[in-house]
């Protein structure tokens, strides 16, 4: 590792794009995390592969501790930054990062306070409380919750742990890809959901040689717009059921990593996400939340050229409300599915 990721990084808005982390940083995160995180299954999606003429594998981070990949980044960053001192961690999250921070804090002997936007699903709020966290509801969207969480951390002199825009978070999320390459050595395409960009940045650092596709919700496409513009773009509003990838603006560090690596990005509609959730339930017996199903949604909708290739899709989480699952099974707002 050529630099100390504990110090974070402040990147000016007009900075030249650069790689914030490297594969060495991801490997360091992997060594520290070890058996403290689940080595999640990678399964062959036969139905989807047969439909698309490709070998498609699903990396089931919905089977990770707390039900989402976010635990990796939360544990690695908290353990590194707290250095065994305990104390308090404050974070903002629509849910999955919050759950990761709550469990990490409990294991490290620290207190956790999580600020969630009003749109955070009740299942995630309740699980955070069950893990012993103080849950604060503030703001209509994640970005407003984050601003409040930063103020709260300053007033309490607590550690603020961002959801995605920190080198330690980015490096730890990249360990998903290290596992995939061990499980599937002939992988040539990787598909990941994208919100603020922590997983995307980690994937790009872990495997710069790989074709990496990022997938955003059409109603929260800030990363897509920012990548096209070459700088951070804040969208005026969010309109998607995929709360796990709904942010008004990407991280500056995650965007810099992406701009330096040139990944491919596409968007999917809520209807396409619901169709993918339904496919996962009925064909692969996998329960995924909307954000977690967005990568497969892009494949099933024909938005990523995949025929003849070997691809892995990260199913990033499975913390989903029952009513959303019912909506997926019934075919979404347009009526029964096929």
C-alpha positions as CSV (number, residue, x, y, z in Angstrom):
1,X,0.0,0.0,0.0
2,X,1.5,3.3,-1.1
3,X,-0.5,5.6,1.2
4,X,-2.4,5.6,4.5
5,X,-6.1,5.2,3.7
6,X,-7.0,6.0,7.3
7,X,-6.3,9.7,6.6
8,X,-9.0,9.7,3.9
9,X,-8.8,12.1,1.0
10,X,-10.1,15.6,0.2
11,X,-10.5,16.1,-3.5
12,X,-11.3,19.5,-5.0
13,X,-14.3,19.7,-7.2
14,X,-12.2,20.5,-10.3
15,X,-9.4,18.0,-9.6
16,X,-8.0,15.9,-12.4
17,X,-9.5,12.4,-12.1
18,X,-7.1,9.9,-10.4
19,X,-7.3,6.5,-8.9
20,X,-7.9,6.8,-5.2
21,X,-7.2,3.2,-4.3
22,X,-5.4,0.3,-5.9
23,X,-5.6,-3.5,-6.0
24,X,-3.1,-3.5,-3.1
25,X,-5.5,-1.5,-1.0
26,X,-8.3,-4.0,-1.8
27,X,-6.0,-6.9,-0.9
28,X,-5.1,-5.3,2.4
29,X,-8.8,-5.0,3.2
30,X,-9.3,-8.6,2.3
31,X,-6.5,-9.8,4.7
32,X,-8.0,-7.8,7.6
33,X,-11.6,-8.9,7.0
34,X,-10.8,-12.5,6.5
35,X,-13.3,-14.8,8.2
36,X,-15.0,-11.8,9.9
37,X,-17.3,-11.5,6.8
38,X,-19.1,-14.3,5.0
39,X,-17.6,-15.7,1.8
40,X,-20.9,-15.4,0.0
41,X,-22.0,-18.0,-2.6
42,X,-21.6,-17.5,-6.4
43,X,-24.3,-19.5,-8.2
44,X,-25.0,-20.2,-11.8
45,X,-28.2,-18.4,-13.0
46,X,-29.3,-21.0,-15.5
47,X,-32.6,-19.4,-16.4
48,X,-31.1,-16.0,-17.1
49,X,-28.1,-17.5,-18.9
50,X,-30.3,-19.6,-21.1
51,X,-32.5,-16.6,-21.9
52,X,-29.5,-14.4,-22.8
53,X,-27.1,-16.9,-24.3
54,X,-24.4,-16.4,-21.7
55,X,-22.9,-17.9,-18.6
56,X,-24.3,-15.7,-15.8
57,X,-23.4,-16.1,-12.2
58,X,-24.9,-14.3,-9.2
59,X,-22.7,-13.2,-6.3
60,X,-25.1,-13.4,-3.4
61,X,-24.1,-10.6,-1.1
62,X,-27.7,-10.8,0.1
63,X,-26.3,-13.7,2.2
64,X,-23.7,-11.4,3.8
65,X,-23.9,-10.5,7.4
66,X,-26.7,-7.9,7.9
67,X,-28.1,-9.0,4.5
68,X,-25.9,-6.7,2.3
69,X,-22.3,-6.1,1.0
70,X,-22.1,-2.9,3.0
71,X,-21.0,-4.7,6.1
72,X,-17.6,-5.2,4.5
73,X,-16.8,-1.5,4.3
74,X,-18.4,-0.7,7.6
75,X,-16.4,-3.2,9.5
76,X,-13.1,-2.4,7.8
77,X,-13.3,1.3,8.1
78,X,-14.6,1.3,11.7
79,X,-12.0,-1.2,12.9
80,X,-9.2,0.8,11.2
81,X,-10.3,4.2,12.3
82,X,-11.3,3.4,15.9
83,X,-8.1,1.4,16.5
84,X,-9.7,-0.4,19.5
85,X,-10.6,2.8,21.3
86,X,-14.4,2.3,21.3
87,X,-16.3,5.6,21.3
88,X,-19.2,6.5,19.0
89,X,-19.7,6.1,15.3
90,X,-22.2,8.3,13.5
91,X,-23.3,7.5,10.0
92,X,-26.0,8.3,7.4
93,X,-27.6,5.6,5.3
94,X,-30.8,4.5,3.7
95,X,-30.4,1.3,5.6
96,X,-27.7,-1.3,4.5
97,X,-24.7,0.8,5.5
98,X,-26.4,1.6,8.7
99,X,-26.9,-2.0,9.5
100,X,-23.3,-2.7,8.7
101,X,-22.1,0.1,11.0
102,X,-24.5,-1.1,13.8
103,X,-23.1,-4.6,13.8
104,X,-19.5,-3.4,13.4
105,X,-19.9,-1.1,16.3
106,X,-21.3,-3.8,18.5
107,X,-18.4,-6.1,17.7
108,X,-15.9,-3.3,18.3
109,X,-17.4,-2.2,21.6
110,X,-18.5,1.2,20.2
111,X,-21.8,3.0,20.1
112,X,-23.7,3.6,16.9
113,X,-25.9,6.4,15.8
114,X,-27.5,6.2,12.4
115,X,-29.3,8.9,10.5
116,X,-31.8,7.6,8.0
117,X,-33.9,9.5,5.5
118,X,-37.7,9.3,5.7
119,X,-37.7,6.9,2.7
120,X,-35.6,4.3,4.6
121,X,-37.7,1.0,4.7
122,X,-39.1,0.1,8.1
123,X,-37.4,-3.3,8.0
124,X,-34.0,-1.5,8.0
125,X,-35.0,1.0,10.7
126,X,-36.2,-1.9,12.9
127,X,-33.1,-4.0,12.4
128,X,-30.8,-1.1,13.2
129,X,-32.6,-0.5,16.5
130,X,-32.5,-4.3,17.2
131,X,-28.7,-4.1,16.8
132,X,-28.5,-1.5,19.5
133,X,-28.2,1.7,17.5
134,X,-29.8,5.1,18.1
135,X,-31.8,5.7,15.0
136,X,-32.5,9.3,13.9
137,X,-34.9,10.0,11.0
138,X,-34.0,13.2,9.1
139,X,-34.5,14.5,5.6
140,X,-36.4,13.4,2.5
141,X,-33.3,11.8,0.8
142,X,-29.9,10.3,1.8
143,X,-28.0,13.5,1.1
144,X,-30.0,15.4,3.6
145,X,-29.6,12.7,6.2
146,X,-25.8,12.8,5.6
147,X,-25.6,16.5,6.2
148,X,-27.4,16.1,9.5
149,X,-25.2,13.1,10.5
150,X,-22.0,15.2,9.9
151,X,-23.4,18.0,12.1
152,X,-24.3,15.4,14.8
153,X,-20.8,13.8,14.7
154,X,-19.2,17.2,15.0
155,X,-21.3,18.2,18.0
156,X,-20.7,14.8,19.7
157,X,-17.0,14.6,18.8
158,X,-17.8,11.2,17.3
159,X,-16.4,9.4,14.3
160,X,-18.4,10.1,11.1
161,X,-18.3,7.1,8.8
162,X,-19.6,7.9,5.3
163,X,-21.6,5.4,3.4
164,X,-19.4,5.2,0.3
165,X,-17.0,8.1,-0.2
166,X,-14.0,7.0,1.8
167,X,-10.9,5.1,0.6
168,X,-11.3,2.4,3.3
169,X,-15.0,1.9,2.4
170,X,-14.1,1.7,-1.3
171,X,-11.3,-0.8,-0.7
172,X,-13.3,-3.1,1.5
173,X,-16.2,-3.2,-1.0
174,X,-13.7,-4.3,-3.6
175,X,-13.1,-7.5,-1.7
176,X,-16.4,-8.8,-3.2
177,X,-14.5,-8.9,-6.5
178,X,-11.5,-10.8,-5.0
179,X,-13.9,-13.5,-3.9
180,X,-15.5,-13.7,-7.3
181,X,-12.2,-14.1,-9.2
182,X,-11.3,-17.0,-6.9
183,X,-14.7,-18.6,-7.5
184,X,-14.8,-17.9,-11.2
185,X,-11.3,-17.5,-12.7
186,X,-12.6,-17.1,-16.3
187,X,-14.8,-14.2,-15.5
188,X,-14.7,-11.5,-18.2
189,X,-17.7,-9.2,-17.4
190,X,-18.7,-7.8,-14.0
191,X,-22.0,-6.1,-13.4
192,X,-22.6,-4.0,-10.2
193,X,-25.4,-1.8,-8.9
194,X,-24.3,1.8,-8.4
195,X,-25.5,4.5,-6.0
196,X,-22.8,6.6,-4.5
197,X,-20.2,4.4,-6.2
198,X,-18.3,2.6,-3.4
199,X,-18.7,-0.9,-4.8
200,X,-18.0,0.3,-8.4
201,X,-14.8,2.1,-7.2
202,X,-13.7,-1.0,-5.3
203,X,-14.4,-3.2,-8.3
204,X,-12.4,-1.0,-10.7
205,X,-9.4,-1.0,-8.3
206,X,-9.6,-4.8,-7.7
207,X,-9.8,-5.7,-11.4
208,X,-8.7,-2.9,-13.7
209,X,-8.4,-5.4,-16.6
210,X,-12.1,-6.4,-16.4
211,X,-15.1,-5.2,-18.3
212,X,-17.1,-3.5,-15.6
213,X,-20.7,-2.3,-16.0
214,X,-22.4,-0.2,-13.4
215,X,-26.2,0.0,-13.2
216,X,-28.2,2.9,-11.7
217,X,-31.9,3.5,-11.3
218,X,-33.2,5.8,-14.0
219,X,-34.9,7.9,-11.3
220,X,-31.6,8.4,-9.4
221,X,-29.0,8.6,-12.2
222,X,-26.5,11.0,-10.7
223,X,-23.5,8.8,-11.3
224,X,-24.4,8.3,-14.9
225,X,-24.8,12.1,-15.4
226,X,-21.6,12.8,-13.5
227,X,-19.5,10.3,-15.5
228,X,-20.8,11.8,-18.8
229,X,-20.1,15.4,-17.6
230,X,-16.7,14.6,-16.2
231,X,-17.5,16.1,-12.8
232,X,-19.9,15.7,-9.9
233,X,-23.5,16.4,-10.9
234,X,-26.3,16.8,-8.4
235,X,-29.7,15.8,-9.7
236,X,-32.8,17.8,-8.6
237,X,-34.8,14.9,-7.3
238,X,-35.0,11.1,-6.8
239,X,-37.8,8.9,-8.0
240,X,-37.2,5.2,-7.6
241,X,-38.1,2.3,-5.3
242,X,-34.5,1.3,-5.2
243,X,-33.6,3.1,-1.9
244,X,-30.2,1.4,-1.7
245,X,-28.9,3.2,-4.7
246,X,-30.8,6.5,-4.4
247,X,-28.5,9.5,-4.0
248,X,-28.6,13.0,-5.4
249,X,-24.9,13.1,-6.1
250,X,-22.0,10.5,-6.3
251,X,-19.0,10.7,-4.1
252,X,-16.1,12.8,-5.3
253,X,-13.6,10.0,-4.5
254,X,-15.7,7.3,-6.1
255,X,-16.3,9.4,-9.1
256,X,-12.6,10.2,-9.5
257,X,-11.8,6.4,-9.4
258,X,-14.5,5.9,-12.1
259,X,-13.4,8.7,-14.3
260,X,-9.8,7.4,-14.3
261,X,-11.0,3.9,-15.2
262,X,-13.8,4.5,-17.7
263,X,-16.4,1.9,-16.7
264,X,-19.7,1.5,-18.7
265,X,-22.9,2.6,-17.0
266,X,-26.6,2.1,-17.9
267,X,-29.9,2.8,-16.2
268,X,-32.9,0.7,-15.5
269,X,-36.5,1.6,-14.7
270,X,-38.4,0.6,-11.6
271,X,-40.5,-1.8,-13.8
272,X,-37.3,-3.5,-15.0
273,X,-36.1,-3.8,-11.4
274,X,-39.3,-5.4,-10.3
275,X,-39.2,-7.8,-13.2
276,X,-35.7,-8.8,-12.1
277,X,-36.8,-9.3,-8.5
278,X,-39.6,-11.5,-9.8
279,X,-37.1,-13.5,-12.0
280,X,-34.8,-14.0,-9.0
281,X,-37.6,-15.2,-6.8
282,X,-39.3,-17.5,-9.2
283,X,-36.3,-18.9,-11.2
284,X,-33.2,-18.6,-8.9
285,X,-35.0,-18.8,-5.5
286,X,-33.2,-15.6,-4.4
287,X,-34.7,-12.7,-2.4
288,X,-33.2,-9.4,-3.5
289,X,-34.1,-5.8,-2.6
290,X,-34.7,-3.4,-5.6
291,X,-31.1,-2.0,-5.5
292,X,-29.7,-5.6,-5.2
293,X,-31.6,-6.7,-8.3
294,X,-30.7,-3.7,-10.5
295,X,-27.7,-5.4,-12.1
296,X,-29.6,-8.4,-13.3
297,X,-32.4,-6.0,-14.4
298,X,-30.0,-4.4,-16.9
299,X,-29.1,-7.8,-18.3
300,X,-32.6,-9.1,-18.6
301,X,-33.7,-5.8,-20.3
302,X,-31.0,-6.3,-22.9
303,X,-29.0,-3.1,-22.0
304,X,-25.7,-4.9,-21.6
305,X,-24.2,-7.0,-24.5
306,X,-23.6,-10.3,-22.9
307,X,-24.1,-13.1,-25.4
308,X,-21.3,-15.6,-25.4
309,X,-19.6,-14.1,-22.3
310,X,-19.1,-15.2,-18.7
311,X,-20.5,-12.6,-16.4
312,X,-20.9,-12.2,-12.7
313,X,-23.7,-10.0,-11.3
314,X,-23.5,-8.8,-7.7
315,X,-26.8,-9.1,-5.9
316,X,-25.9,-6.5,-3.3
317,X,-28.6,-6.9,-0.7
318,X,-31.8,-8.7,0.3
319,X,-33.3,-6.4,2.9
320,X,-36.7,-5.8,1.3
321,X,-40.2,-4.9,2.6
322,X,-42.9,-7.6,2.1
323,X,-45.1,-5.2,0.1
324,X,-42.3,-4.6,-2.4
325,X,-41.8,-8.3,-2.8
326,X,-45.6,-8.6,-3.4
327,X,-45.4,-5.8,-6.0
328,X,-42.6,-7.7,-7.8
329,X,-44.5,-11.0,-7.8
330,X,-47.6,-9.3,-9.1
331,X,-45.7,-7.7,-11.9
332,X,-45.3,-4.2,-10.6
333,X,-47.7,-1.2,-11.2
334,X,-48.7,-2.4,-14.6
335,X,-50.4,-5.6,-13.5
336,X,-49.6,-9.3,-13.3
337,X,-46.3,-10.6,-14.5
338,X,-45.7,-13.4,-17.0
